[in-house]
Amino acid sequence: MPRFLTLIRVDEKNSPEGGPSPEMGRRMGELLEEITKAGVMLDTAGLTPSAQTTQVHFKGGELSVTDGPFTEAKEVVGGYCITQCKDRAEAVEWASRFLKTHDEHWTVTAEVREIVEG
């Protein structure tokens, strides 16, 4: 079965300072328990804010290192999950269900990409 990487992109400028509400946390926990019991979830985690990020860039044979925050970024990767699903449609369904656990004031995007094997 194919594996998929889902990148969760958030708009940090419009995300609540205190993070998810307790109700949202409960909904996420229930979904994560369901996806784990279904044998689909391989790994998942949230990521630190972009202010704590370092970018390493390679261009023209030169490396540059820049510490965050990155003011030009509207959406940043806030988390990820790796799933093993029967097909892309199933991976998109799980990603959609995860996005629906968010409170209405969040702006969140899930980018679902199949992992190239071997």
Stockholm file with secondary structure:
# STOCKHOLM 1.0

chainA/1-118         MPRFLTLIRVDEKNSPEGGPSPEMGRRMGELLEEITKAGVMLDTAGLTPSAQTTQVHFKGGELSVTDGPFTEAKEVVGGYCITQCKDRAEAVEWASRFLKTHDEHWTVTAEVREIVEG
#=GR chainA/1-118 SS CCEEEEEEEECGGGSCTTCSCHHHHHHHHHHHHHHHHTTCEEEEEECCCGGGCEEEEEETTEEEEEESCCTTCSSEEEEEEEEECSSHHHHHHHHHHHHHTSCTTCCEEEEEEECCCC
#=GC SS_cons         CCEEEEEEEECGGGSCTTCSCHHHHHHHHHHHHHHHHTTCEEEEEECCCGGGCEEEEEETTEEEEEESCCTTCSSEEEEEEEEECSSHHHHHHHHHHHHHTSCTTCCEEEEEEECCCC
//
